[in-house]
């Protein structure tokens, strides 16, 4: 559905959270255009990625960090139209360059200010929609699977929620890294999707006990790294699934914040239980991830060895429908909003 709005100079279209609640609280509105501060660029947005934290923010469960836009949206792709020229030059960008960027908020808008150090060039041959599907998931997976989880070639990774945007990214990057990948998903069709993306094994967690299946698949050895978006009651079984010196990395708590597990197993197997949230971290922290991605992952994207999995794109005016799809969990991969440019 297209929606026309009266626009004035220095204003932009933006998807606003009019109150906390269901997807229909998302409405297209008009906002002042942001101004790029020192170290930032202004991007004319062509596409915005949708992520689970956006849904939590819409419901009132995930407030933006201090100083960030109240608009939802953590990743965008588009063209640099203004900004700190010295910072751009240092980062190798110029006006008119196509970029994708990780932001702490404000991505659901036709213009978005982003730290230049959190921008990456659109990979060669990529559309804006494909580029908008990269930042949040690729920053998150790199930081948690490869930095915190220290996944090594030849090791085994278990991804809880393999059909999610995070999951499909983790599958491809871990396979490109030379790891064996086991995933869980909520249907046989989603398991098939994950296998097609490169997963070695897929477990339907609604019909199978993932812990028992992991033990069977690994012949009792367990996995080296687990990327967990569930937490809650899963943690106890994940501790059982880990091999000696294994690492459990928790990045979301969809199953609850409280967990009981056998601490004796943690001691005997020398396990690491860790976790992180990316949104409130400093620009410097995210800049380091951006550099690692540009060095290690962008060549994989440009060669076609790794590709974003786009499930569906929506016009930005239909953001409520996009959120409803996200909450239905019927999708595999990314959902993206598009803006007329």
Beta strands, then each sheet from edge to edge (+ up, - down):
strand 1: 11-17
strand 2: 26-32
strand 3: 40-50
strand 4: 75-83
strand 5: 98-102
strand 6: 111-115
strand 7: 119-121
strand 8: 156-160
strand 9: 180-185
strand 10: 201-204
strand 11: 223-228
strand 12: 242-250
strand 13: 272-275
strand 14: 310-315
strand 15: 334-338
sheet 1: 1+ 2-
sheet 2: 6+ 3- 4+ 5- 7+
sheet 3: 6+ 3- 15+ 14+
sheet 4: 10+ 9+ 8+ 11+ 12+ 13+
end
